[in-house]
Amino acid sequence: MIKGNEINILHSHQDDYICLTDIVKHIPYNYAIIGNWLRLKDTIEYLGLWERLHNPGFKLIDFDEFRQSSGSNRFALSPQQWIAKTGAIGIESKSGRGGGTFAHRDIAFHFAMWISPEFHLLIVKEYQRLKEEEQKLLNPEWDYRRFLSKVNYHLHTDAIKDNIIPAFVNMTKEQERYVYADEAEILNMAVFGISSKQWRETHGDAVLQGLNIRDFGTIAQLTVLANLQSYNAILITEGKPPKIRFEKLRESASVQLKSLSQHKYKYPVESPNTIKMNLQKPRTSFDKDLI
């Protein structure tokens, strides 16, 4: 269990970048962990999706070279090589004191999930606590459920727009909305076990208040939902049909939820102006209201 591990946060490109080097510094033989993650095909696919969404200067030709080589035993990639070759902005490499490899929070969460579902949830919960304390001073309406529901949302919808919508000829805007809704339902069924329509039929009072199934999700469920958005985006770009994608998503959700339900978490109280996240040993109960 990671204990007393401080994680630095860098504000760059008008957003938060979390230090991957700090995340792994107390893991044995950590010198190769970031490189091992970068050489994976799924990692390259995810980074490419993120950059295409956020970075108009992303070099697709160089990215394709990495994508084709990724996953092989001979393939190796450092953060510096990735940045220099593709013009990526989702990962930054800083030298000197307080330096290391920093990644946009979306990418940092993906990295933490690769390490372990437990580690991922610790990172998400502590970051959520930090931002919640900050936002209480600026915006009392901020809600962690809204935040988690939007993590990787654009990666998912962009994959639908670029890979599913073009397959239909002369599709109307109304028909496009049905396609997006169907993909959202696949995720709902994988994580919650029911569709939003089924949920609305039994939660009339909540519907009248403008709430939906995701507003009632636990932190664990919404964390897994965010993970599945990026996973489904990759499956969509690979051309996997809906039935196959649902089976893979449901299996992944089951494994993640089972793992997260076995752990209990507590995050410490700290100044809302802090620029560090502290990962501490869990000390109190964790919501186990899982499917």
Phi, psi and omega per residue, in radians:
M1 nan 2.337 3.106
I2 -1.309 2.315 -3.062
K3 -2.417 2.231 3.127
G4 1.154 0.534 -3.076
N5 -1.646 1.924 -3.125
E6 -1.471 2.307 -3.117
I7 -2.030 2.034 -3.138
N8 -1.346 2.554 3.091
I9 -2.115 2.286 3.118
L10 -1.927 2.340 3.075
H11 -1.647 2.001 -3.082
S12 -2.544 2.597 -3.128
H13 0.894 0.638 3.099
Q14 1.088 0.520 3.114
D15 -2.684 3.070 -3.087
D16 -1.616 2.340 3.062
Y17 -2.072 2.205 -3.070
I18 -1.742 2.439 -3.063
C19 -1.348 1.946 3.106
L20 -1.210 -0.584 3.127
T21 -1.066 -0.721 3.106
D22 -1.175 -0.615 -3.111
I23 -1.041 -0.658 -3.022
V24 -1.797 0.000 -2.954
K25 -1.139 -0.372 3.118
H26 -1.784 0.188 3.060
I27 -1.613 2.312 3.141
P28 -0.986 2.476 3.131
Y29 0.952 0.785 -3.024
N30 -1.350 -0.184 -3.036
Y31 -1.062 -0.398 -3.071
A32 -1.871 -0.029 -2.987
I33 -1.138 -0.828 -3.107
I34 -1.114 -0.728 3.106
G35 -1.105 -0.687 3.116
N36 -1.125 -0.657 3.101
W37 -1.168 -0.716 -3.090
L38 -1.184 -0.459 -3.080
R39 -1.440 -0.085 -3.116
L40 -1.360 2.517 3.138
K41 -1.110 -0.753 3.134
D42 -1.074 -0.645 3.112
T43 -1.135 -0.817 3.136
I44 -1.073 -0.715 3.115
E45 -1.081 -0.783 -3.123
Y46 -1.128 -0.818 3.136
L47 -1.068 -0.680 3.122
G48 -1.129 -0.733 3.089
L49 -1.075 -0.774 -3.123
W50 -1.104 -0.791 -3.101
E51 -1.160 -0.683 3.138
R52 -1.100 -0.526 3.140
L53 -1.377 -0.650 -2.965
H54 -1.908 -0.219 -2.962
N55 -2.266 1.715 3.136
P56 -1.152 -0.304 3.133
G57 -1.633 0.157 -3.118
F58 -1.150 2.315 -3.068
K59 -1.584 1.740 -3.021
L60 -1.184 -0.597 -3.119
I61 -1.134 -0.789 3.108
D62 -1.182 -0.622 3.080
F63 -1.073 -0.756 -3.136
D64 -1.059 -0.599 3.089
E65 -1.108 -0.757 3.091
F66 -1.143 -0.729 -3.108
R67 -1.085 -0.719 -3.129
Q68 -1.203 -0.542 -3.113
S69 -1.534 -0.381 -3.037
S70 -1.095 2.575 3.111
G71 1.616 -0.329 3.135
S72 -1.373 2.756 -3.101
N73 -1.124 -0.461 -3.080
R74 -1.579 -0.147 -3.061
F75 -1.375 2.303 3.070
A76 -2.462 2.560 -3.082
L77 -2.640 2.309 3.066
S78 -1.813 2.783 3.083
P79 -0.994 -0.699 -3.124
Q80 -1.110 -0.720 3.113
Q81 -1.128 -0.738 3.141
W82 -1.069 -0.773 -3.115
I83 -1.174 -0.847 -3.059
A84 -1.149 -0.670 -3.029
K85 -1.392 -0.680 -3.018
T86 -1.820 -0.194 -3.052
G87 1.240 0.479 -3.094
A88 -1.145 2.556 3.086
I89 -2.058 -0.103 -3.106
G90 -1.341 -0.345 3.096
I91 -2.194 2.396 3.099
E92 -2.248 2.509 3.126
S93 -2.025 2.101 -3.106
K94 -2.014 2.369 3.114
S95 -1.786 2.958 3.110
G96 1.472 -3.020 -3.104
R97 -1.127 2.320 -3.104
G98 1.361 0.158 -3.129
G99 -1.526 -2.910 -3.113
G100 2.375 -2.919 3.105
T101 -1.689 2.064 3.121
F102 -1.889 2.578 3.126
A103 -2.414 2.534 3.036
H104 -0.890 2.572 -3.024
R105 -0.945 -0.659 3.110
D106 -1.006 -0.770 -3.105
I107 -1.287 -0.666 3.114
A108 -1.094 -0.679 3.094
F109 -1.125 -0.692 3.105
H110 -1.082 -0.749 3.119
F111 -1.100 -0.782 -3.141
A112 -1.105 -0.644 3.118
M113 -1.144 -0.632 3.106
W114 -1.126 -0.636 3.097
I115 -1.122 -0.906 3.065
S116 -3.076 2.595 3.069
P117 -1.011 -0.634 3.140
E118 -1.115 -0.809 3.139
F119 -1.099 -0.697 3.137
H120 -1.053 -0.778 -3.106
L121 -1.170 -0.652 3.074
L122 -1.040 -0.772 -3.138
I123 -1.126 -0.828 -3.110
V124 -1.082 -0.791 -3.090
K125 -1.144 -0.710 -3.139
E126 -1.231 -0.684 3.092
Y127 -1.153 -0.695 3.106
Q128 -1.078 -0.734 3.122
R129 -1.092 -0.779 -3.126
L130 -1.065 -0.842 -3.114
K131 -1.212 -0.576 3.128
E132 -1.125 -0.742 3.113
E133 -1.117 -0.702 3.117
E134 -1.148 -0.802 -3.037
Q135 -1.264 -0.429 3.078
K136 -1.040 -0.537 3.126
L137 -1.348 -0.446 -3.047
L138 -1.876 -0.631 -3.022
N139 -2.585 1.724 -3.086
P140 -1.146 -0.207 -3.125
E141 -1.519 -0.071 -3.103
W142 -1.101 2.433 -3.070
D143 -2.417 2.288 -3.121
Y144 -1.095 -0.497 3.122
R145 -1.141 -0.700 3.090
R146 -1.111 -0.710 -3.138
F147 -1.089 -0.889 -3.106
L148 -1.122 -0.622 -3.122
S149 -1.159 -0.406 -3.083
K150 -1.688 -0.175 3.109
V151 -1.085 2.198 3.130
N152 1.176 0.144 -3.128
Y153 -1.033 -0.801 -3.080
H154 -1.240 -0.556 3.038
L155 -1.030 -0.716 -3.109
H156 -1.204 -0.874 -3.086
T157 -1.192 -0.576 3.098
D158 -1.173 -0.647 3.092
A159 -1.104 -0.669 3.090
I160 -1.147 -0.808 -3.104
K161 -1.083 -0.686 -3.045
D162 -1.504 -0.386 -2.992
N163 -2.112 -0.480 -3.107
I164 -1.777 -0.850 -3.106
I165 -0.984 -0.771 -3.105
P166 -1.091 -0.315 -3.128
A167 -1.268 -0.270 -3.138
F168 -1.788 2.423 -3.111
V169 -1.652 2.321 3.064
N170 0.964 0.716 3.134
M171 -1.299 2.325 3.103
T172 -1.382 2.884 3.107
K173 -1.083 -0.626 3.104
E174 -1.115 -0.741 3.117
Q175 -1.159 -0.643 3.087
E176 -1.067 -0.714 3.128
R177 -1.063 -0.635 3.098
Y178 -1.136 -0.649 3.122
V179 -1.110 -0.821 3.111
Y180 -1.083 -0.697 -3.141
A181 -1.135 -0.709 3.124
D182 -1.084 -0.709 3.134
E183 -1.188 -0.635 3.082
A184 -1.122 -0.645 3.140
E185 -1.187 -0.586 3.077
I186 -1.035 -0.753 3.112
L187 -1.174 -0.733 3.123
N188 -1.050 -0.773 -3.126
M189 -1.139 -0.660 -3.119
A190 -1.181 -0.675 -3.053
V191 -1.599 -0.850 -3.023
F192 -1.671 -0.294 3.128
G193 1.483 -0.055 3.097
I194 -2.463 2.816 3.093
S195 -1.486 2.873 3.109
S196 -1.133 -0.563 3.103
K197 -1.117 -0.782 3.106
Q198 -1.091 -0.694 3.140
W199 -1.123 -0.752 -3.112
R200 -1.101 -0.578 -3.121
E201 -1.137 -0.402 -3.105
T202 -1.981 0.056 -3.122
H203 -2.327 0.945 -3.080
G204 -1.021 -0.711 -3.120
D205 -1.109 -0.725 3.137
A206 -1.167 -0.673 3.128
V207 -1.071 -0.720 3.121
L208 -1.092 -0.425 3.116
Q209 -1.549 0.062 3.126
G210 1.411 0.328 -3.115
L211 -1.693 2.781 3.122
N212 -2.329 -3.131 -3.042
I213 -1.033 -0.594 -3.089
R214 -1.317 -0.401 3.076
D215 -1.166 -0.340 -3.115
F216 -1.851 0.142 3.136
G217 -1.294 2.624 3.044
T218 -1.336 2.922 3.082
I219 -1.012 -0.733 -3.132
A220 -1.090 -0.807 -3.129
Q221 -1.096 -0.747 -3.123
L222 -1.240 -0.548 3.055
T223 -1.129 -0.804 3.111
V224 -1.131 -0.685 3.102
L225 -1.019 -0.761 3.116
A226 -1.087 -0.700 3.096
N227 -1.102 -0.735 -3.091
L228 -1.217 -0.459 3.082
Q229 -1.068 -0.784 3.132
S230 -1.244 -0.655 3.140
Y231 -1.135 -0.762 3.130
N232 -1.152 -0.612 3.092
A233 -1.044 -0.733 3.110
I234 -1.155 -0.764 3.131
L235 -1.091 -0.655 3.118
I236 -1.130 -0.778 3.136
T237 -1.154 -0.440 3.089
E238 -1.420 -0.092 3.091
G239 1.421 0.331 3.138
K240 -1.240 2.365 3.130
P241 -1.224 2.787 -3.069
P242 -0.947 -0.736 -3.095
K243 -1.081 -0.788 -3.138
I244 -1.163 -0.717 3.138
R245 -1.101 -0.740 3.141
F246 -1.086 -0.729 3.140
E247 -1.082 -0.752 3.136
K248 -1.188 -0.697 -3.135
L249 -1.181 -0.735 3.136
R250 -1.124 -0.716 3.112
E251 -1.110 -0.765 3.127
S252 -1.122 -0.744 3.133
A253 -1.079 -0.741 -3.126
S254 -1.074 -0.781 -3.132
V255 -1.123 -0.793 -3.103
Q256 -1.158 -0.788 -3.127
L257 -1.128 -0.673 3.109
K258 -1.108 -0.740 3.139
S259 -1.143 -0.779 -3.098
L260 -1.194 -0.503 -3.122
S261 -1.250 -0.240 -3.087
Q262 -1.562 -0.027 -3.051
H263 -2.147 2.666 3.131
K264 -2.092 2.456 -2.999
Y265 -2.274 2.631 3.012
K266 -2.589 2.244 3.068
Y267 -1.935 2.519 -3.037
P268 -1.337 2.733 3.075
V269 -1.484 2.375 -3.110
E270 -2.598 2.851 -3.137
S271 -0.975 2.380 3.130
P272 -1.150 -0.206 -3.138
N273 -1.639 0.084 -3.092
T274 -1.137 2.701 3.054
I275 -2.046 0.304 3.097
K276 -2.221 2.608 3.007
M277 -1.931 2.364 3.107
N278 -1.882 2.189 3.079
L279 -1.756 2.024 -3.059
Q280 -2.016 2.866 3.084
K281 -1.114 2.313 -3.140
P282 -1.026 2.466 -3.099
R283 -2.321 -0.256 -3.130
T284 -2.279 3.046 -3.044
S285 -1.219 2.695 -3.124
F286 -2.133 2.441 -3.104
D287 -1.002 2.050 -3.119
K288 -1.841 0.422 -3.126
D289 -1.364 1.292 -3.064
L290 -1.891 2.836 3.123
I291 -1.280 nan nan
